[in-house]
Amino acid sequence: MWQNILLTIVSVTIPAAVTYGLKIMGDYLSHKTHNANVQHALQVASEIVSDTVAQTAQTFVDRLKGTSDWNADAMKQAFDQSKSKAMSLISDKTQEIIEQETGNFQAWLQSKIEASVAEK
C-alpha cells in the first residue's frame, strides 16, 4: 500500500520537476542568447563606427587640418560623413537591437562617433 502511494507521488512529481527544470534551462539559454546577440551587435557597430571615423579622418580631416578651412562647418561635415557612412554599413537588425537596448540608436551612434574622434 505504501509502495503504491509512493509510486503515485513519484510518478506525479518527477514529470513536473523535469518540466520545470526544462523551462528554467530554456529561459537561461534564451537570456544567454539574447545577451550574446546584443554584445555581437554592439561590437560590430562599434567597429564600423571606428572604421568610418578613421576613413573620414584620412580622406577629409587630414587634408583640412592646419588650414583655415578647418572650422566648425568642416567639423560638422566630417561628423555627418562618418555618421552617414556608419548608418549605411550598420544593418537594420543591428540598429534595431541597439535601439532596444539603449533606447535611442541615434544618440548611441553620435556618442560612439564622438568617442572615436576623441581616440584619434
N, C-alpha and C positions, 0 to 999 in steps of 0.2 A: 504494500500500500504506500509506504513512504517513498519507495522507488518510483512508483507511478507519479506521485506528486512532484518529486524532484525532477523526473524526466520531463514533465509538463512545464515546470518552471524554466528548466534549461532550454527546452525547445522553443519557448516564447522569448526569453531574454537574449539568447545568442543571436538570432537574426536581427533583433532590434539593435543590439550593440554593434554588430557588423555594419548595419545600415548607417548608424550614427557615425561610426568610425570612417566609413567611406565618404560621408558628407563632409566631415571635418577635413579629410585629406583633399577632397575636391576643392573646398574653399581655400585651403592653403596653397594648392597648386595654381588656382586661379589668381590669387593675390600675388604669388611669386611671378607668374607670367606677366601680369599687369605691370608690376614693378620693372621687370626686365624690358618690356616694351617701352615704358616711359624712359628708362635710362638709355636705351638704344636711340630713341627719338631725340633726346636731348644731346647725346653725344654726336650723332650725325649732323644735326642742325648747328651745333657749336662749331664743328669742323668746317662746315660750309661757310659760316659767318667769318671765321678766321681766315679762310682761303679767299673769300671775296674782298675782305678788308685789305689783305696783302696784295691782291691783284689791283685794287684801286690805288693803293699806295705806289705800286710800281708803274702803273700806266698813266696816272693822273697827278697824284700828290707830289711825287718826287720831281716831276717836271716843273711844278709851280712853286714849291717851297723855296724860300730865299729870294723870291722875286716880289715885285709889287702886286702881282696878280694873285698871290696867296693872301686871301682876305676872308671875311665871314661868308661871302657868297660862294667862294670856291670851296670852303669847308663844308657848306651845306650841300653843294653839288657832289662833293666826294662822298658824303654820308648817303645822299639819295642814290648814287650809283651803287654803293655797297648794298644798300637795302634792296634796291630793285633786283640786283643780280642774285642776292641771297633768296629773295622771295621766289624767283623763277626756278631756283635749284632745290629748295626745300619742298618736298612733296606735300600735297594737300592733307594726306593722312598724318604726316609728321606734324604739320601745323595744327591739325585738329587735336592730336594728343597733347601737344604743348599748351594749347588753348585750354583744354580740360584741366590740366594740372596747374597752370599758373593763373588762369582766369583772364589772361589778356596776351595773346600771342604777339601783337604789335608792340606792346610795352616790353615784353621779354626780348624781342628782336632788337629794339632800339638799345636796350641795356647791354645786350651782347655785343652789338657793333661798337658802342662807346667803350666797353671794356677792352675789346680787341684793339681799338685805336690806341688806347692808353698803354697797352702792352708793346706796341710797335715802337 
